[in-house]
Amino acid sequence: MSKNIEKKWQEKWKNAKLFQSDPDEREKLFLTVAYPYPSGAMHIGHGRTYTVPDVYARFKRMQGYNVLFPMGWHVTGAPVIGIASRIKEKDSWTLDLYENVHKVPKDTLSKLSDPEFIVKYFSNEYHEVMDAMGYSIDWRREFRTTDPSYQKFIEWQLKKLKSMDLVKKGKHAVKYCPKDDNPVGDHDLLEGESATINELTLLKFEIDGKYLVPATFRPETIFGATNLWLNPDVEYIEVNNNDETWIISEKAYYNLSNQIKDLKIIGKIDPNTLISKMVKNPVTGTLHPILPASFVDPEYGSGSVFSVPGHAPADYIALQDLKNNAELLKKYDLVETVANIEPINVVTLKKYSDIPARDVIERLRVKNQEDPKLEEATNELYKVEHSKGIISSHIPDYAGERVAIARDEIRNSMINASQASMMYDFSQHPVICRCGNRCVVKIMDDQWFLKYSDEEWKEKTRDCLSQETIIPPEVKSNFEYYIGWLEDWACSRRIGLGTKLPWDKQWLIEPLTDSTIYMSYYTIAKYLKKMDAEKLNDAFFDKIFLNKSSQNNEEDLEDIKFDKEIVKEIQDEFDYWYPLDWRLSAKDLVGNHLSFHLFHHATIFPKKNWPNGTVVFGMGLLEGNKMSSSKGNVIILSQAIEEYGADVVRLFLMSSAEPWQDFDWREKEVKGTKRRLEWFFEFAEKIEKIKGSPINISSIEKVELNRDIDFWMMSQLNLRLKDATIALEGFQTRKALQDSLFLLKKDLDHYMYRVKHLLDKKDEAIIYVLSTVLKTWIKILAPFTPHTCEEIWETHGGEGFLIEEEWPQFEECLINDVVQKSEEIIQNMVKDIIEIKKIVDVDPKIIHIYPSPDWKWDIYEIANEVGKPDIGQIIGKSMKANLHDDKKELSEFAKKIAREMTKTNYTGKIDEIAVLNDAKDFIEEEISGKIIIHEDNSYDPENKARNAMPYKPAIYLE
């Protein structure tokens, strides 16, 4: 597809204002996709994200809906501050990334030291690329989250939540960048975006008046401790904490010092001097040896691990590995010590022995610590012990309690007795801020939080979720989990771009908090652009979004600074478009953004304006590897468009995987997609060549069809149209294309092959069928490849814009199972004859074909009515009906039918003689021989007719 043709149609759509959507009498459809954070160039992963809603929007427009598909730019937060800082500092990695990956001109690079310039530069770039992709966006509603009118909207939202007592100031653990001195969210990170904050218990194991403080999720397993693990290759230090001396890894200090005030370094300590020494269990008083372990991560927890081999598969297998490591045992003089260590039971589980860790290790056949099945073993046992485990009878004070309950009781008891403390850590490392610095978990004691822990709010959010359609449906359970799991969320930041907290101006509202209900802002954004932002007060937004104080409308409107008429117009616009019909976003945002979206809608808006549906996307791969802009492993979308064309990119992205599946951009397959689209573009010319004159798809002359193959092609066309339509309704873009492009092309190839002997005869039926296929085909591919389809439409007589055409309606009456089965009979007949000729290795003069006699069809009908392979019932009913004089032959056939029915798609009796006669010329040409189709078995020298089955005539080569 020529770039000029794509630009031509983009200009035509723009000039005709086709995508500017305003309220009218039609049924509306309002969909949004997560607005991008434009801190770099758009890549093909973004291409998939934004093409899915565009395909759906175009599809629904053709179905007659008034579709609103808007776009804005999420520029809130600190990421661009970090980027600008690194550009200013002339960081070579950042300069290289933006010049060679994001393709920023060299003379523009220095300007990126201004964060405002970054968001302006890249939001403009995004806009241009989205236009180049042909997206049907209503750009009148475009905004940035730093626009003054949007900031007024966000202030209103936060004040609304605070008035409901859902915002509080308090102490909480947050992701934090020490360099920026600022809490960070997922969008602020280069690495570790999916990391969560885990609450851990630090257990104090005494050694020579000091403490090793391993961290754990499972404090109840303290009763099963057998040893401690230290990494002899890691730097350890002694620190002072409230007059206690703790031994921790040097790397752990970075995180812990942001949680424990006045944590001071005393000095370094060699871990090798500690290995083989004994530590005292804080609860049982038992002495445990310190053992060497290279698997101990110095960044996680405090840099030491206490070992519970009875209930931790990793500890069990590590202990076995150590027992087999004679060199290490000898080095630390641990042979006898390790030999005497045996796992200790703490938790009782049905279907497990006293040592569950050993059970799961042996069942999964975990070989050593490097075995990938070890993680599976750990996850399985952790979950089952948490949900079904009971503290064993020999454990004092807690025997018989459920693990889930005892865990908190044991932890609290140890903390109260100064045997333990609390800490927080990331679920994965490293977590890197966009400024390049490593993040920590910090305890903030003057931070503002949204109270997602509030049970009443959670319950209302669950109600909101229950009435929503989630695609794919299985993701709904993820939402349910996260709604219950979410705790209070730090909603403010010290630095970055964005809106200041209206009641505490030293804080900025963080990026996820200001992007929860912006879908409602889209509905009125075209008006707010022309209005004085300073006049946008709470009364205005209350009126527009909530119709607040409708009882005393006059009094309410006095507080609003705009004319009643414009306020009414804006309110009517919102009321027309809301609620949101579809929200599209990535699966990694279910645990935050998408759940917040539900929380905020549930409490701010009345039930009638709660969102109707959410579609969750998978991730993108590049030649099998995860895409990452920061690592340069991306294809920039503008480059892909330049090389292949927008329609090829769109077609590949929509056909490679369903939206909720991960897709993989592979250059070889993209080139294959390009060839398919080129074939489709040339298809109309092939029809004109067959016709011998130009075709006009606006005035296709109706022709009465008589041949089965023509009926078959029309049946297949309507079947593919039906399946594609159903698939698109459910956002199944891959399936829709499988039906409407790949399978339909396969059908067409078959049809063209079947009528090849007629193609040079200007057959009217063939021309009618092909022209009808073309007209329908252009329409059903229009949402996917709009430029190509518009060009074909215009070139071959289409009137007006194709996008304004009505989506084709499939005709159920034309989807004919009998016609499809008839064609199957013909194809199988050709294949069988060719196969028999190969086997017998003869060139027959005549090939005799014997269709199935009526009595066999009657038995088939009986078998179909019985509905299951019940031989006795089939034979009984057949005998009773006296279908055939030869009872033995009837009985044998009934037995055979009973087996065949489970494999046969029975569509009823077919006039095989008529079907075969209709395709006689084709069959003879294919088999290079003459055929005789017999109406009976009066001539059957080899008694072959008895082999005839319904849908499978018998064959005799003479």
N, C-alpha and C positions, 0 to 999 in steps of 0.2 A: 504493500500500500504506500503510495507516494506521500511524503510529508506534506506536500502542497495540498493534496486532497484532504488530509486530516485538518490542516489549518483552515482550509476553505470551509469545511463544515462547522468548525468551532466558531468561525466568524459569523456564519449564517445563523447558527443557534443564538449567538450573543446578540446580534442585531435584531433578531425576531423576539428577543426577551422570552424565550420559551421556558426558561427555568425560574422565572420570577413568579412565585406562587402567592396568590392573594385569596382570601375567603370568597367562595361562591356557593352555588347550590349543589355542587358535587360532593360526594363523600370524600372526606379528607384522609390522608395518610401522612403522618409526621414521623420521620426517622432521623436519628442522629448517630454519629460515630464519634468515638473519643477524639476530641480536638487535639491536634498535635502540639508538642513542645518544640518549636522550631529553633533548635540550637545547632543544627547541622543540616546538610543536604538530605532531601528525601531519597530513600533507597527502596528496593523492590519489596521489602517487607511492608513498608508503608503503602506501596502500590496495592498489595493484596488487601490490606486493611480498608482502604478507601474505595477500592473497586467493587467490593461486595455490596455496600449500600447503594452505589450508583447503579449497578445491575438491577437490584431490587426496585429502586426508584423508577428506573426507566420501564421496567416490567409493569409496575402498578399504574404508571401514567397511561400506558397503552390499554390497560384494563378499565380506564375511565376515571381513576382516582385523581383527586387534586393533591399532588404530592409536594411536601415541603422537605427539602434536603439542604440544610444550611451548613456553614463552616465558620469556625473561629480559631483563634490562636491562644494557646495556653502558655503564657510567658511569665507566670508567677514563679517565685522561688529563687534559690541561690545558684542553680547550675550555670546560668550565663555569667554570674558574678565570678565564679571559679574559672570559667573559660577566659573571660576578659582579663582576669588577673594573670593567668599563665601566658596569654598573648603579650601582655604588657611586660612581663618578666622575660619575654623572648625564649620561653621554654621550647626547646628544639622539637620534642615529641609532638607538642600541640601545634606548632607551626607546620610541621610536616603533615600531620593529620588533616588540617584544614586546607592546606594547599594541594595535597596529592590525593586525598580521599574525598573531601567535600568540595574540591575543585574551586576554591575561592581564589580569584586572581591575585597575583603577588602584590600588586599595587593597592589591593583592598585589605590585605591581611592586617596591617597595622591598625586599621579602623575598628577591628574586632576587639580592641582593648576597651571599647565603650559598650557595656552590656545592652544599652538601649539600641545601639546600632546593630548588634547581633540579632536581636529579636525582629527588628525591622527588616534587616537584610534577608534573613532566612524565611520569615513569614511571607515576604514578597516572592521569594524563590519558590516556596511551597505553592503559592497561589498560581504562579506561572506553570509549574509542572502539573498541578491538578487540572488546569485548563488544557494543557497539552495531552493529558490522558482522556480528555473529553468528558469530565465529570459534570453532571447536570445539577450544579450547585446554584442556589439563590444567593449571589454574592452581595445583595443589598443588606444582608443580615450579618456580614462579616464584622468581627470585632477582635480586639486583643484584651486580655484580662487586666491590662494596665489602663484601659480607657477609663476616664473619669466617670462616665455613666455606669459602666460595669462595676466600678468600685463602690458606687452608691448602692447598687443592687446587692453586692456582697455584704456591705455594712448592714443593710436591712435584714438579710438572712441571718447574720450572726446575732443581731439584737433580738430577732425573733426567737432564736434558740435560747439565748440567755434569759429572756422573759419567761421561758418555760422551765427554767432551772436545769438546763441541759449543758450549760457551760460553767466550769468551776476553775478555781485557781488552787493548785495543790502540788504535791510531791509525786514525781513519777519518773520511771526509767524511759529514756528516749535514745534513739540513734543520734549521735552527736559528732560534729567535726571540731576537734580542739583548735585547729588552725583558724577556721572561720568563726570559732566561738559561737556556734549556732546549731540547733537541732536540724537534722536532715531527714528528708523523705526519700522514697524510692527514686523519684525523678532527679534527685540531687546526686545520684551515685553513678560512678563509672563501673564499679563491680559490686556484687553482693546485693543486687536490687531485690532479690527474693528472700533475703535473710530476715528472720524474725527475731524478736528478743525473748530469750528463755530465762525463766526464774530458776535459779539453782541454790542448793544448800551447800555451804562450806562446812565441812566436818573437821573438828580440831583434834588431830592425832598428836599427842605429846611426844617429844623426843628431846631429852636433856634440857627440860625447862622451856623448850621452844615448841612451835606447832607447825606441822605440815597440814595444809588445809585443802584437801581435794574437794572438788565440786561435784555434785550429783543431782540428777533428777529424782533419785529414788532413795531418800533418807531411811526408809524402812528397812533397806537391805544392810544397814549397819550391823545387824545381828549376824549376817553371813559373811562379814569381812574376813579374809584370810591373809592379806598382805597389802602393801602399797606399791605402786609403780612409780618410778622416776626415770627420766630420760637422761642417761649419763653424758649425752652429747649436747646438752642444753645449758645455757647460762642461768644459774639460780642466784637469788639474792635474799638477804634477811631484811625485813621491814618491821618498823614499829607501828603497832595499831593499838591505841589505848592501853599502853603499858604491856602489851603482849608482843612477843617476837614471832613473826610468821616467816616461814620459808616458802617463797613462791618463785616462779620463773621470772626472769627479767622482762620478758615480753608481756606476761600477765599483769605486771605492774602498770603498764600504760592504760589498761582498761580499768583495773581495780582502783587506781588513784582518782579516777573520775566518779567513783561511787562512795569511797570511804574517805572522809575528810581527814586531813593531816596524816596520811599514810606516808611515812618517811623511810627512806632507804638507809639501812645501817651499813651494809657492805655486801660483798659477794661471798658465795659459798660454793665449794666444789661438790657437785652431786656424787662424785665417786667416793667421797669420804662418808657419805650417808648410806650407800648401798650395803646391804647385809646387816645394818643396825636394826633395832627394834623400836616400834612406835606403840603407844598405848591407845587402845580403842576407847573413845570418849564415853561410850555407854556401858560396854561389857567389862572394860578394864583389861581385856585380853591383850597380850603383846603380839604384834604382827611384824614380820620382816619386811624390809624395803628391798624390792627387787628391780633389776634394770629392765627397761622397756623402751625401744626406739619408737613405738607407736604413740607415745604420749606427746600430744600437741602442746607446745609451750604457750601458744596463744589462747588456748581454750581453758576456761576456768582459772585455776591458779597454777597450772603446769604440773600437777600431780594427779594420780588416780588411785582410789582405793578399790581393791579387787574383790569381787563377789562371784567366784567361778560357778557357784551353784545356780545362779540366776542371770548371769551376764555371759552370753555366748562368746563375746570378745575376750573376756577374762579367762574363760575356760580354755579356749584354744590357745591363748597366749601362754598360759601355764603349761599346756602340753608341749608347745614349741620350745619353751625354756627348758623343760625336763629333757628334751632331746638335743639341747645345745651344750654339749660337754665342754666346749671351749669357754663359753661365757660362765658356766657354773664353776669351772676351775678358777677363772680369773678373779671372781668375787668370793670364792670359797663357800659356795652355796649348795653343794651337792646334797648334803644331808638335810639341810633346811628345806629345800624345794621338794625333796622326796617325801617329806613328812606332811606336806600341805595337801589337804583333802577338802573338796567342796562341802559347804555347810548349807543345810536347808533352812529357809525362812518362810517360804510361801508354799501353800498346798494348792494343787491344781488337779482337777479331774482329768483323767487320761494321760497324766504325766507322772513320772517317778518323783522321788525326793530331790533329784537333781535335774530339773527341767532343762537347764542349759545343755547338759550332756545329751538329753533326748533329742533336742532340736538339731544339735550339731551332727549327731549320728544319722538322723533321718534325712537331713539335707546333704549329707556326705561332705561337710565342710572339711577341706584338707588342712588348711593353715590360715594364718592371719591375712594372707594375700588373696584368699578365695573370695570372689565377688558375692558368693552366697552367704557370707558371714553377715552382711548388712540385712539381708532378708531374714536370717535367723534372729538377729537382734530385734528387728521391728516386730516380728511375729510374737516373740516371747514378751516383749514390753507391753504390747497391746493386750494380750490375753491375760497376763498377770494383773494388769491395771483393771480390766473389766470383770474378770472372773476369779481372781486370786483371793485366797483367805490366809491370814497370818496363821502359821502352823501352831499346833497345840503346845509345843515346848517353849515358845517365845513368851517371856513374862509380860504381864500387864495388857498385852494386845492380842493374845491368842483368840482365834475365832472371828476377828474383825475383818471386814473387807479391806483389801489393800488400798482402794481409793480413799477410804475413810482414815485408816490407820496412818497413811503417809503423812497427812497434815498434822495429826495428833503427835506423832513421833517427832516431826520437824519442830513443831511449836514447843514441845517439851524440851528438846535439846537446846533451842534458842534461849528459852527461859532459864535453863541451867548453865548458860554460857558455854555449852559444849559445841555450839554451832552458830553460824551467822548466815546472812543472805547475800547473794550477789546476782548480777545479770550478765548474760553474754549472748552473742549472736549465734544463731543456729548454724551459720557457716562463716568461714573466713576465706579471704579477707573481705572487708567492707570498705570500699575506697570512695571518698568524696570526689566530686568533679574537679575540686581544686588540686587533687593528687594526693591528699593526705589520708592516712588510715583513720577510720572512724572508731569510736568507742561507744559503750553504753554509759550514759551519764544520768545520775539522779538529779532531776531538776526540782527545786522546791519552791519556785516562784512562777511556774509555768501555767499557762491556760490550757485546759483540757475540755474536749467534748466527752460527755458522760455516756459512751457507748455501753458501759457496764450497767446502766440503768435498766432494770428488768421490765419496767412498764414500757420503756422505749423499745426494747428488744421485742416485746410481745406485739406491739403495734407494727413493727417492721416485719415480723413473721406473717402477720395478716396481709401486709402489702405484698409479700412474696407469694403467698398462697393464691392470690388472684392473678398472678402474672404468668405468662407463658415463657418458659426458659428453653432455649435451643442451644445445644442438645439437651433433652430432658434430664439426663443423668447428672448434669451439673447442678440441678436444683438442690441436691443433697449437700453440695459444697457450700452453697449459699446458707443453707440451714446450719451447717457446722460453724461457718464464720460469724453468723449473726450471734450465735451462742458464745463463741470463743472471744470475740472482740472485747477488749478492755478500754479504759479511757485513753483518748488519743490526743497527743500534743497538737494543738491547732494553731500555734503561733511560733514565729521565728524572729530572730534579732535582725538578720540581714537578708537582702534579696530584693526582688521586685514584687510588687503586689499592693494589697489594700491593708491599711493600718487598722488594728483592732479599734473599733469606734470608742470604746470606754477606757482604753489603755494604749495610748498612741506610741509607746516605746516598742510595741510588738506589731509584727506583720502577720497577717493570716496566711497560713501555710498552703501549699499548692493543692493538696487533696481536699482540703476543707473548702476552698473557693471554686471547686469544680464538681459539685454534687447536684445542683439544680439549675445549672446554666442552660439546660434545654428550654426552660421556661423563658429565659432571657432572649433566646433566638426568636421567639414568636413576636417580640415587640422591638427587637434591635433596630429595625429599619426606621422606626419613629424616633428612638432615643438619640440616634446620631444627629438629628436636627434640633435637639432640645438642649437647653442650658442645664448641664449636669448639676449645678449648684441648687437648682430648684427641685431636683428629684429627692423628695423626702419620704419618710416612712408611710405617711398617709397616702401618697401616690401609689407605692407598691402594694400596700394593703388593699387599696381599691381595685387595682388591676388584677392582682393574683388571687385575692381572697374575697373580693366584693364586700369588704368589711364595712360595718356600720350602714348597711343598706336600708335599715329602718329609718335612719335620719340622714338621708342622702345629702340634703342641702348643707347641713352642718358639717358633714364629712368633707364635702367638696370645698368648703371654705379654706381648709388646711392645705389643699392641693393648689399648686402655683400655676396651673395650666387651665385653659378653657375647658368647660364641661364637654364640649363637642369632641375635642381631640381625645380627652380622657375616655369618653364613651367609645370612640373608634378603636382606641388601643385595647381597651378591655374586651371589646367584641372580637378583635383579632386573636387575643389570647384564648378566649372562650371557644373560638372556632377550632384552633389547632390542638389545644390540650384536651385530654392527656396525651403524653408521648406514646406513640404506637410501638416503636421499636428502638431499643438502645443497643448499639453494637460496640464491643470492646474486647480486649485481650483476656485470655483465661488467667494470666498471672495477676489480673486486677480484681478478681472475684473477692479476694480476702481484704481488699481495702476500697478502692474507688467504687466498684460496682455495688458493694454492700453499703457504703456510705450513701450512695445514690438512693438506695431504698430507705435507709434510716431517715434521711432528710425529707424525702417526699412524704413518708409516712406521718411525720409529725408537723410539717409546715402546711401541707396541702390537704384539702378534704378528700375523702375516699374516691370521689368521682374523678379526681385528677391524679390518681396514682398511676404509675407507668404500667403499660399493658404487656410489654414483652422485652426480653433481652436475648441477644445472640452473642455467644462467647467464641472468640477466635483462638485458633492454634498459633504456633510460632513459625518462624521462617528459617529455612536452612539454605545454605549455598554450597552446592556440590557435596551435600551430605554433612556439612559442618554448620554449627550454630552461627547465625549472622551477628556481627557486632561492629557498629560504626567505630567505636573507640579502638578496636583492634584492626580496623581496615578490612575486615572480611565482609564486604558488602558490594553490591552492584548499585551504583547511583541510578535512580530511576530516570533522570533526564538522559543519561548515557544509553540506557536500555531502549528508551523511546527513539533516540537518534539512530541506534543500530538496527532495531527491528520494526519500529513503528508502534504507536500506542495500541492499536487493535491486536497486534500479535502479543504484546505484553499482557493486555487484558485477558485475551483468550487463554494464554498459558496459565496465568495466575488463577483463573476461575476453573480450569479443567484439571489441574494437577492434584487437587485435594479439596474436600469439603471445607468450608470456612473454619470449622472447629477442629480440623485436623492440621497437623504440621505439614507445610508444603516445602518442597525442595526445588530450588531454581537450578536447573541443569542445562547448560548451553546447548548440548546436543538435542535435547528434547524441545528447547525453545525454537531451534532451527526447524525441527520437524513440524512444529505448530505453524511456523511461517509458511511452510510449503502447503499445508492444509488450507490455510486462509487464501493463499494465492490460487489454489485449485477452485475454491468456492467463488472467488472473484471472477474467474474465467468461465464458470458454469453457464452463465446466461449466454455467452458467445457461442458455446457449444449447442445450445438449444436453437439459436438463430441459424447456425450452420445446418442443423437438421431440418429446420423449417424452410430455409432458403430465403428468409426475409427477416427484418427486425421484429422483435416481439414487443407487445405493449401490455404490461401487466395490469394496467388499469381497465383494459377491455379484452379479457380473455374469452374467446368464443366457446360457449358450452358445446360439448360433443357427447353424444350418447355412447356409452361404453358397452362393449360386448365380450371382449376377451377377459378370461380369468386373470391374466397377468396384469392387465390394467386395473382391474378391481383390487388386485393384491397390492399394487403400489399405492393406491389411494387409501387402502386399509392401513398399510404401514405408516403412511404420512400422518394419518389421524391418530394412530396409536402412539407414535413418537411425540406428536404435539400434546396429546393428553398426558403422557408420562412426564414430559418436560414442564408442562404447566403445573402439575401437582408438585413436582420437585422444587420449582421456583417459589411456590407458595410457602414452602418450608425452608427456604434459603439454601437448598441443596444445589449449589451452582455446578458442582462437578457432575452430579447425576443428570441435571438438566442438559448439560452439554453432551454427556454420554449419549443421551437419547436424541437430542435435536441436531447434533453434528455428526458424531462418530457412527452411531447406529443407523441414522437416516442416510448417511453417505454410503454405508454398506448396503442398505436396502436399494439405494439408487443404482449403485454399481451392479447389483444383481439384476435389477430391472433392465438396465441398459444391455446387459449381456443376454438376457432372455429375448429381447426384441431386436438384437443386432441385425438379424436378417431382414428387418423392416426399416432400418434407420435411413436408408437411401431412397425410400419410397414416399417421403413426405406424408407419412401416415397421420391423419388428423387426430386420432385418439392419443397417439404417442405425444404429439405436440401439445395437446390439451393437458395431458397428465404432467408432462415436464414443466409446462408454464405454470400450472397450479402448484406444483411442488416448489418452484422457484419463488413464487409470490408468498407462499406460506413460510418458506425457509428464511427468506430475507427478514420477515417480521419476527420470527422466534429467535433469530440470532442478533437482532437489533440491540437488545440490552447489553450483549457481550461485545459486539464489534460494531458500534454505532456508525463510525465513519465509513467503513466498507459497505455496510448495508444501505446507508443513505445514498452513497454514490451509485450502487447498483440500481436502487429504486429510481433515482432521477434519470439515469442513463437509459433505462428500459421502460420509460413511460409512466412511472409512478407520479402521482399528483400531490403537491404539497410536501410537507415534512413527513418522513416515515415515522418519526417518533409520535406524531399526532394521529397516526393510523390506529385503528382498533386492534387489540390483540386477537389473533385468529381463534375462533371457537372450534374445538374438535367436534366432529359429528360422530356420535356413538354408533349410529346406524351404519356408518361406513367401516367401522372396525369389525371385520368379519372373520370369525374364527374358522369358518368353513373354507373361505378363500385362502387363508393362511395355511390351513392343513392341506388344501389341494395343491398348493405350490410345494409344500414339503413332500408330498407324494411324488411329484414330478422330479424334484431334485434327487430324492432317494432312488427313484427308478433309474435315472441316468447313471448315478454312482454305482448302483448294483450291477447294471448291465456291463459297464466298463470293467468292474472288478471280476465278474464271471468270465468275461473275454480274456482277461489276463490269466486267470487260473487255468482255464481249459486250453488256452493258447490256440484258438481257432478264429477264423474270420467267417462268421455265419452268413448265410444268404438271407435268412429271415429270422427275426426275433419275435417270438410269440409272447403276448402279454395277456394274462388271465386275471381279470378283476375278481374280487371276492364275491361269492354268491350271496343271495339275500338271506339264507338261513344263518350264515355266519354273522351277518350284521344284526340279525334278530337276537342271537345269543349275546353279542356285544352289548346290545341295549339292555338285556336282562342283567348282565354282569354290572353294568353301570348303575342300574336301579338298586341292585343288592348293595353296592357301594363298598364292599370289602371282599377280599379273596376267599369267599366261602364256597368251595368247590361243590359241596353237597347241595347247597341251595341253588346254585347256578344250574347244575345238572337236572335237579328236580323240576325246576320251573321250565327248563328247556324241553324236557321229556313231556311234561304235562301239556305244553303248547304244541307238541308234535311237529317240531320245526324241520326235522330231517328224517328220512326213512331209515338211513343207516345209523342205528342207535350207538353202535360202537364208535363210529367216526364222530358222531355228535358228542359222545362222552369224552373222547380224547381231546376234541377241540375245546370243550368247556374247561377241561383241566388246564389246557394251555392258556386260555383266555384269563383264567383266574390269576395266573402268574403275570401275564402281560399287562393286565389292567393297572397295576401299581406303577407301571413305567410309561403308560400311554396317556396322552392328553386327549381324552375322548370328546369329540365335538359333534357327535351325531353322524348319521349315515351320509355318505358323500357319493354322488353319481360319478364313480371312478371312470366309467366309460366316456362320459362327456368331458371330464377333466383331461383325460389322456388324449382324446381326439383333438381338444382345443390346443394342446401343446405338441401335437404329433410332428409337425415340421421341426420344431426346436429339438425334440428328443432325437429324431433321425439325424439331424445335423451334428448333434453332440456325440452320438455313438458311431457315426459314420456307417449307418446301416439302415435297412428297411424294417419297419415294425408292423405287426398285425395285432390289433386290439380285439380280442374275442369277447363276444357277448355271452357265450356259453362254452362248455368243454367238449363240444361235438368233435372238434379236431384236437386231440391231445395224445399223440403217440407215446409220449414218455410219462404220462400220468402226472404232469407237473401242476395241473390246475388245483389239485388237492392241497398244495402248499400255500395257496392264496389266503391272505389275512386281510381284514379290514385295514385300510391305509397302506397295505403292502401287497400289491398284486404279485402273482407268481410269474416266473420268467422261464421260457424255453428257447434255447438257441438251436436253430436248425441249419 
